[in-house]
Amino acid sequence: FLPQVDSANSGRVLASDAAVFLKKSGLTDLVLGKIWDLADTDGKGILNKQEFFVALRLVACAQNGLDVSLSSLNLPVPPPRFTDTSSPLLLSGTASSDVPWAVKLEDKAKYDAIFDSLNPVNGLLSGDKVKPVLLNSKLPVDILGRVWELSDIDRDGMLDRDEFAVAMFLVYCALEKEPVPMSLPAALVPPSKRKPISVPGAMPLIPSSTSTKEPHQSLPPVGILAAKAPLTQ
């Protein structure tokens, strides 16, 4: 992977080059920012070969549902997967129309009923309306933050009917003690979201720990869940 991001063969990878390359992993900006902070040990915005290797290992850990932490570096994981597409929906290059959606029809009907009960506006639910439902699951806030990050596929800070179904599916998986993935599997991308789209104003990856609080196109996961709200239904 190194020659792809170190064309000058300097043995170093600049933040800007690494950001473009790491985005191809399909992981969220939140996760990629954490990976960069762990790999860029001296905070200079440049990775040497060893640090770049650490970043790749952490990408592989995240793609396989493991914690993004230095303690995961010695765990056996397959090599990281990258795809040459700027679309955030073709996460592993397999989110094509012939992959059946993981959300079953009978489950979708239940999720749709909850969606309609929350009074969507123009077919969309804001984070404030989704927050009580997520909190009612009693799952940890960091898990719920990841659920939101994965389900808000078009990064507009709102969930439509299909995105809400993805959120509910992930919540029920977590309640069954199944790990919530770090990136959305191809089978979970709703068929309606599988056409490559451009995301206007999408935030670039900012690999500096001092800049990670910049506004994000999506609602910050912890932000929508920080204040516990009573269930409204």
N, C-alpha and C positions, 0 to 999 in steps of 0.2 A: 504493500500500500504506500510505502514512503515515497517512491519516485513520483507518484501521482500528485503529491502535495509539496514535494521538494524538488522542483524542476531544475533549480540551480545547483543541486547536489551539494548543498552547504552543510547538511547534517542537522539543519534546524527547520522547524515548521512555524510559520507566522500565524498569529491568531486568525487573520482574515482568510488565509488559505485553508486552515484547519476547519473553520466554521463552515465553509462551502462544502468541504468533503464530509464532515461529520453529519451534516443535515441529511445526507443520502442514506443514513442509517434508519431513517423513519422515526427516530426517537423525538420526544417533545423538547422544546427549547429549555424547559425546566430541568429535564434530566441531563441534556447536553451541557448546560451551564454547570451543573454539579460535577459532571465528568471532567470538564475543563479545569475547574477549581482544584480537583484532586490531582490531576496530572501536572498542572503548571505549579510546581511546588514553590518556586521562588517568586511567583506573581509577576513575571516580566512580560507576559503575553507572547512568549516563544517557547516551543517545546523542542528539546533535543531528542535524539533517537530513542533513548530509554523512556523518556516521558511520553513520547508519542505511542510507544508500545503499550505503556500503562493505559493511555486513553483508549486504544483499540480493545484491550482486555476488558475495560469497564463497559464499553459499548456492547461487547459480547455478553457480559454478565446481565446488562439491562435487557437485552433482547431475549434472554432466556429466563427472565423473571427473578433474577437474583438481585440482592441489594447492591446499589452503587456505592461501594465502600472499598477501602484498601484491603479489608479482611477477605473480600471476595476474589482477590487477584489470584490466589493459589487454587481456586476451585476449578475442576475440569469443565470447560464449556466449549461448544463448537466455535469455529472462527466467526468473527463478526460478519454480518451481511450488509452490503451496500448496493444501492440501485441507482442507475443513472437517470433519474427523473426529478424534476423540480416539484412535481405534484406531491403534496403531503398525504395523498390518499393511496398511492401505489407503494405502500410501505415496504413490501418485500418483493415487489415485482410480480406478485401473484394475485393481487386483488382484482381479478378479471371477472367478467360477468358470469363465467361458468362455475364460480365457486359458490355453493349454496350458502345462504345467510344462516348464521348460527342461531338466530332468534326464531324459535318455532312459532307457527301460526297461532296456536292456542295461547302461548305466552304473550305474543304480540297483542292479542285481543285484551288481555288483562292490563298490559302496560298502557294501551290506548285509553282504557277506561280511566286509569289514574291520571293520564295526561289531560283528558277532557275535563276531569273534575277540578283541575287546577286553573281553569279559566284562561286558556291560552289566548294571546292576542295575535291576530293574523297568522295563526298556526304556529306560534312560537311561545316558549316559556322563558322568562328571564331567570337569572341566577337566584334572585330573591324568592321566586316561587318554587324553584327546585330544591333550594337549600333545606327547608323543613323536612321534605321527604327523605333526602339523603341523611340528615341528622337523625331522623327517626329510626334508622337502621342500627344506630348505636355503634357503628364501625368507627375506627380511629380517624381523626381528621385528616391525617396524611394520606390514608387510603382513599377517603372520599375526595380529596383534592385530585388524586390521580384519576379517579373515576370521572370527575368533571373534565379534566384535561383531555382524556381519551374520547369522551363522548361528544364534546363540542368540536366536531370534526372540521367544520368550516371556520372555526375561530371567531365567531361573531358575538360571543358572550351570551348566546341564546341557544336553546335546544328546540329543534323541531320534533315532530312525532317519531321519526326514525332514530334521531340522536337520543331522545329520551328513552326509547326502547333499549338502546345500547347501554345507557347509564343504569337502567333497572337490571339488565342482564348481568352487568359487572357487579352490582351490589349483591344480587342473589348468589353469584359465584363466590364472592367474598364471605357471605354469611355461611356458605357451605365449606368454608376453610380452604377454598381454592385461591391461589395467589392471583392478584390483579396484575396483568402484564404491564411492562414498562412502555410497550408500544402496541397499537391496536392490531391484532391478528387480521389477516386478509379476510377470513371467514366472518369477522364481526363488522366489517365495513358494510353499511347498508347498501343494497343494490342502487338506490337512488343517489348514492354518493360516490359511485365508482368511476364516474367520468372525470378525467383530469380537469381540474379547475384552477384558476389563478386566485390567490388569496390577496386581495388588495390591502396594502399597508401592513402586510405581515411583518412582525418584528424580526430582524436578523438576529442570529445567535450572538450574544454579547458575552465573550468568555472572560469577563472580569468580575470578581466577586463584589467589587464596589459598584458595579453597574447593573446587577441583576434585579434591582428594584425599579428599573425603568418600566413605564406602562406597557402592558402587554395587550395584544389585540383581543385576547380572551380574558375573561374574568380571572384574576389570580386565584388559584385553587384555595389557598388558605383564607384569602380575603372573603370569599363567599360563605365560608364555613366558620369563620372565627367566632361570631356571635351565635350562641345557640338560640334557635327560635322554636317555639312550640309548634307542633304539627297542627296545620290549619284545617285538616279535613276530619 
